[in-house]
Amino acid sequence: MSVQSSSASVPALAGLSSVADKYDLIVCDVWGVVHNGQRAYPRAGEALVRFRKKGGTVVLVSNAPRPADRVASMINRLGGDPAAWDDIVSSGDLTRMEVAARPGQAVFHIGPERDQPIYAGLDVSFVGPADAAYMVCTGFANDEVQTPEDYRAELEIAARRKLVMICANPDLVVERGPKLIPCAGAMAQFYETLGGAVLYAGKPHPPVYEETLRRAEKLRGTPVAKDRVLAIGDAIRTDVTGAARMGFPCLFVARGIHAHELGLADGPLDPARLTAWAAKQQPRPWAVIETLAW
């Protein structure tokens, strides 16, 4: 199946099995595809397990602002199948690399207490924006009620001092059950409007994919050709855009963060509505599946 032109409809797949033989590596999003923050999706786990049993490699790539072992623990806690993946690369991992490259420097951290493991074992101290050498944003202290405006005063100080913000989760929003919760990416966008500079640690930026390909090569014992890589995700801004930048097709999961735009709260996927919606997206998905399944 080739990449579609801008005027063509987006093909809808009934299951991953229809295209699985074309690929050696799946680069799979986590939140919105494997789970929704409250429960794992069994059919998604089964599809990835079956792909692996056919000889494929699965690397989960998450914009979660925490180390990969914490991402794995969450999937397991929500009922996911640990046999569904070979490795996990998180934006938290890349953030740790950036912090490790700044030993002894003081950081201004924005985010909840639960994200502190991102600094475990690193040479770092915590201060306010007036004294920091740089910032790390992992999210909101209370993502149920806060907006970036709640941080304006601190971010204006940081912007005046030209502090770089390392954004540990480039997502703007994420599903938590039926709700959409703001992520660190929303904070980073707001900081940019204040004149601040942001270093994004995860999708859609190339470093997270380059790390994924490096690990896949190690797992398989040989490099993976880009035309043998399939990305799977539910977000145009991160998953589809990141895959397009790397030259990978992206299988778009409709029942994710764009579900309401596609009318999926009211019933099954409408091909005509999907075609009209997809025509407005840049880049467009290569193909769509309602939920990941074999």
Secondary structure, DSSP 4 states (H G I P E B T S, - for coil): -PPPPTTSPPPB-S-GGGTGGG-SEEEE--BTTTB-SSSB-HHHHHHHHHHHHTT-EEEEEE--SS-HHHHHHHHHHTT--GGG-SEEEEHHHHHHHHHHTSTT-EEEEES-GGGGGGGTTS--EE--TTT-SEEEE-S-TTTTT--GGGGHHHHHHHHHTTPEEEES---SEEEETTEEEE-HHHHHHHHHHTT-EEEE-STTSHHHHHHHHHHHHHHHTSPPPGGGEEEEES-IIIIIHHHHHHT--EEEESSSTTTTTTTTTSSS--HHHHHHHHTT-SSPPSEEESS---
